[in-house]
Every structure is written in structure tokens, then in C-alpha cells.
Amino acid sequence: MSTATDFKDYYAILSVSKTATAAEIKQAYRKLARKYHPDVNPGDATAEEKFKVLNEANEVLSDPETRAKYDQFGQYWRSAGAAAAPGRDAQAGGLGNDQDSTFDQYSSFEDFINDLLGGPGARGQARGQSRRTHHRTSASNPFADFRSQAPAPDTEAAIALSLSEAFHGVQKRLQLDDETLNVRIPAGAKRGSRIRLKGKGRPSPFSQQRGDLYLTIELFPHPFFRFAGDHLVCEVPIRPDEAVLGAQVQVPTPDGPVTMTVPKGVRSGQSLRLRGKGWKSPQGDRTDLMVKLQIVSPQELSQTEQDCYEKIRAASSFNPRSALEEMTL
């Protein structure tokens, strides 16, 4: 039986209002899950417990039916769910014809709460009514259909991967309550991708059937690669002479370094495309890697370099600001 002492305010845990939309709840959960994820806080038991509570809050509030039950019954919502499920005697086939499942013992929700709180005479009164009316239809007992027709809820969870794990695919071990799950993440997973594990969600409090577990992929930032739509993007520095004269430069890719041709006269900020060197798609092909060039001037020059740059400046007739000479407001 749930009590006030073990009741958790899931809205406060996710820092959202009781009128928050599903999208607001999802956004709040993802933000906090990234902060307290065990992969981000290795060995931190407090963060791990916080992450577990966040998952619990999200699972309840992200499911419309579970959230409605939580909002309706308050601190007694778990008791309401447990009361609606068959007891051990029922599961063993021990119920007689004059008995009904627990909610059918009550003629109203008020009787259920009175019995739950130990109100004077409530238990005997409620059960007496149940014996007299155990052949009631679902229309006279709203709890009956709520119990029998409630679907098994799906479970939502987030899993954070490094870019390397997401690109190559990885086997992960997850802990869901007391169960350890081995999950294979296919190659090419992206942020926001969802993986469905059929029948691996938490059991319904009514039917005890298990829903599905949906894992949402989160990706840790990478120091070099980032996404631009379906393609990967990176930034590669080049020298001024390489920009002017062209060059062959080494560029890192997810598969290892490749040689890229920098044409003559490129501009700083210009992007070159390496086809088929980007991210993997679910179909097995590859997107492109967009290489943004950044012209970097040397901070320290040898005497020879200094002399050469002086000669270039003296001999050059190129004026990159010629288009600005007539510029006015």
C-alpha cells in the first residue's frame, strides 16, 4: 500500500507544471537525463539514483493513461493499480463464485479510499455491498472495465552513446528495475533515433502484461565531427600558401585519414565535399563529409618566411577590398 511518505511528485522531479504538455515533459526529461546519465557521471551513486527516479517519472507522465491514473488517485495511485490486478489466489484459480477482484468489493471510489485509509466500518460495509452486488455489470462498477481493458504501458528510456559507438554499432547492457538487458545498437544510429525492444517494458499494474521498451538515442558531442542534417561536418585549418597555391592535405574521416585536394585560390570558410565519407544510413550507404576550410596565419615567422612575405606584399597587385571602395550608406 502506498503511503504519503513514499509518494513521489513526478512533476516536481521533472521540474514541470501539472498542466505541462507531453512535449514539455519529454523535453524536460531529456535535459535532466543527459545531466545525470551514468555514462556522464561514472561511479556517482547519487547521479545514478537521480537518473533512475527521472526515468520513473518520465515513464508515468509520458503515458497518458498512467498519468491520468496518477493525477486522479494522487498518493494512492499505486494502490489503485495493485488493487485492480488479480491477487495471488485469483492467479492460482482460488476465487470462488461469491468473490470478485479487489475493486469489485467497493460500490464507489469513496468506499475504496475509506477502506484504504482505515475508516471506521468502511471495510465491512464495502465488502457487504460487494457480496450483495457481485453480479453488477461494468456500467455499475467503473473499475471493472478499467482493469480488464487497460493496455500494457510502453516504457521510455534514454541511452547515451559516443559518436564512435553510434557509427560502428555497439552492444550495451542496461538495467531496468531488477532486470539486466543486453541491447544491440545497430551501426548508424543518430540523435533522436528510437529502438524498440518488444515485450521488455514494465508490466501493466492491471493485467501484468509487459509493454514495449523504447530507447531514445542521445549522442555525446565529438571534438571534431558534428552533424549538419544527414551529413557530417568538420573544420580543417590550412596555411595561406596552401590556400593560394593549392595543396594536398590529410583530413580525418570516420574510417581514418584521407588525402584531399585543396584547389588554388580557396577562401576561408569555403567547404569541400568528400563523397561517401560521412555517416552511415540504415540502408548501409554513406552520406558525405563536408570539410570547412579555415585559413590560419602563422603567429611566429622565421627570418626567411618574413622576407618571403615582405617580397610577396611588395610584388602583389591583388586588392581583396576593391569592391568596398565605392561602398557608402
N, C-alpha and C positions, 0 to 999 in steps of 0.2 A: 504494500500500500504506500502510495506517495504521501509525503508529509510536507509541511511548509518548509522544513529545514533542508530537504533535498530538491526542492523546486529550483529550476534554473530559468532565469529570464533570458530567453534566447534573443529577444530584440535588443536588450542591453549588451549581451555578449557580442553581437554583430554591430552595435552602435547604430541601429536604425530605429525609426519610429514604428509603432504598431500599425500605421497606415502605409508603410513602405511597399512599393510595388515589387513584383518578382525581379525586375531588372535591377532595382536598387539593392535588394537583398543579395543578388548574385554578385554585383559589383563590390559591395562591402565585404562579402566573404572572400573573394579573390584577393582583394587588397590585404586583408589580415592574414590569409593563408600563406601568401608569399612572405610576409614578415616573420611568421612563426613556424614555417616549414622546417622539419627536422634536418633536411639537407642543408638548409641555410644556417641552422643552429646545432651543429653536431655536438652530441654529448650534453645538451642543455635540457634537463628533465622538465624544467618549468615551461620552456617553449614547446616541448613535445606534448605536455598536458594541455596547454593552451590550444595547440593545433587540434588536438582530439576533441576538445569542447567546441571549437569553431565548426568542425565537421558535423558534430552532433546537432548544433544549432541550425546549420545550413540544411541538413537532411530533413529536419522537421519543418522549417519555414519555407523551403523551396518546393515542398509538395503541397498542393492546395488542400487536399483532404486532411492530411496530417496537421497542417497549420490551422484549419478550421476547427479540428478537434481540440488542439492546444488552446486556441482562442476561446472556445466555448467552455471547456472544463477547467481551465487555469491550472492550479497546482495539482488537481486530481486527474489530469488528462491521461497519465499512465494507468491509473487505477481503472479509468473508464475503459481503456483498451484492453487491460487484463481481464476485467470483468466480462467483456464481450467475447473473449476467447473461451473455448471449451476447457473445463478443468480436467484434472488427471483422470477422474472417474469417467468422464464423458469419453476421453480418448481411449480408455480401456473398455468401453462399452458397458459401463456400470450404471448408467442412468436408467431409472425405471420409468414407467409411463406417466407417473404422477409428478415427475420432476422436469424442470426446464433449465436451460443455461442461466447463468447468474443474473443477467439483466432482466430476464423474464420474471424474476422474483418481485420486481418493482412495478407499480402502476404508474409512476411518474418519475421524472428526474429528481424532484424534490425528495421523494422517498429514498432514492439511491444516495443522495448527499446526506440525508439524515442518518441512514444506516452507516455510511462511510465515516461520519463524524461521531457515531455512537450516541445518537439522540435517544431520549427516553422512549422506550416502547416501539421505536422505529422498526427494528429488525423483525419482531414478531408480527407487527402489523403488515409490513411489506410482504413477508412470506405467506401470511394468511391470505392476502389478496391473491398471491400467485397461485396458491393451491386451488382457490375458487375459480380462477380465470386462466388456467394454464392452456386452454384451447383458444385463447384470443388470437385473432388474425394480426398480421403485421400492421394493419391500419390502426389497431388499438394499442400496439406496442411498437413505437418507432425504432426501438433499439434492435429489433429482430432483423429487419432488412439491412440496417446499418452494419450489423455484424456479418451477415451472410454475403452481402454484395460488395463489400469493401475490397478493392483490388490490392494486390501486394504492392507496396510503395517502392519506387526506384530510389537508389542511393546515389548521391553525387559526391565526388571527391576530386581533389586536385593532385596532380603529380608533377613535380618539377624535374626537368632534365637539363643536362648540359647540351650545348649545340652538337657536340660530338656524339653523344648518346642518341639524340634525336635523328641525326643524319645517318648513322650506321645501324640504328636499331639496338635494342638492349633488353635484357631480361631483368625485371625488377621484382623484389619481394616486398609486399605490402602487408600491413597488419590492420585488419578490420575487426574491431572488437577482440574476440578471442581466437579469430581465425587468421592464419597466415596464407596469403595468396601469392602465387608466382605468376607474374604478368609479363607477357612478351609484347614489347612496344615495337611495331614494325618500322623499318627504315623510312625516313622522310616525314616523320610527324612534325607538325608545325604548332605554334602557339594557338590555342583555342581548339585544336583537334580533340575529338571525343572518341574514346574507346569503350565499347560495350562488353561487359562480362555478364553473360546471360545467367540468371539464377544465382548471382553472387552478392545481391544486395541484402539488406537486413530483412528479417521476416516480418510479415504483417502482424500487428498486435491482435488481429481478429482471426484470420484463417491460418496463421503461421506459415503461409506460403511465402517464398522468397521472391522479391523483385529483382531487377537487374542493377548492376553496379556500373555507373558511367564515370569514367576517368577523364578529366579535362587536362590537357597538356599545357604546362607552363614551361617557358624556356629561360634559363639564366642568360644574362647578357654576355656577349663574347667581346674580347678586346679588339678584334679586327673585323669580323664579319657582322653584318646586320641585314635585315630583310627590307626589301622595297617591293611590296606586292609579293609575287611568287619568286622573284629573283633575289639573288644575294648581291650585296654591295660592299665594296671595300675601298680604302683610300691608300694610294701608293705615292710616296714622295719621289720626285726626280730633280736632277740638277738643272740649272739654267742652260748649260751647254747641251744637255740631253734634249731639252725642250726645243732648242733652236736647231740642232743638227739631226735630231732623231737618235734612237738608241734601241738596244735590245736589253730589256730589264727582266729580272726574276720577280714573279708575282705568286704569292701563296694562294692555293685553292684548297677546297676540302679534301682533294685527293693528293695534295703535295704541290711543290712549286712547279710552275711552267714558265717558259720564256715568252714574253710578249713584245711585239714590235711597237715602239713609240714613233709615230711619223714625225717628220720635220714640222716645226712651227706650231706645236700644240700649245694650247692655252692652259693656264692654271684653272682647275675646276672642271676641265673637259673630261668626259667619261668615254672609255673604250670598252667594247663588249667582248668577253670571252665566251663564245657559244658552248653550251653543254657543260659548263664548269660551275653551275650554280647548284640549286637544291634539287633533291630527288622528289619526283612526284609519285603518287600512289600507283601509277601505271608503270613505273620503273624508268621513265625517261628523265632527263635533266633540264632544269631551267638554265638561265645564263648568269654569269658573274659580271657585274658592272664595276669596272675599275676606274675610280675617280682619280685623276692626276693632280698632284699638288706640287707646284714648282717651289723648291726650297733653296734660298740663297745661303751660301756658306757664311758662318759667323766669324771665322778666322781664315785668313789667307796667307799662303806662303809669299815670299817676295816675287817669285816667278809668276804666281797667279795674279798678284796685284799688278805687276807690269802688263800682263796679258789683258786684263780687264781695262786698264788705262788705255791701251792701244785700241781695243775694241770701241771704247767710248769715243776716242778721238776720230776713229775712221768711220763710225756708223752715221748714216743719214736717216735711220729709221726713227720716226716720232710716233709713239703709241698714243699720244694725246692730241693728234692733229684734228680729230673730229670735235674736240672740245673748244677749239679756238673761237668759233662763232657762237658758242653757247651762251645764252642770256636768259633772263626771266621774261 
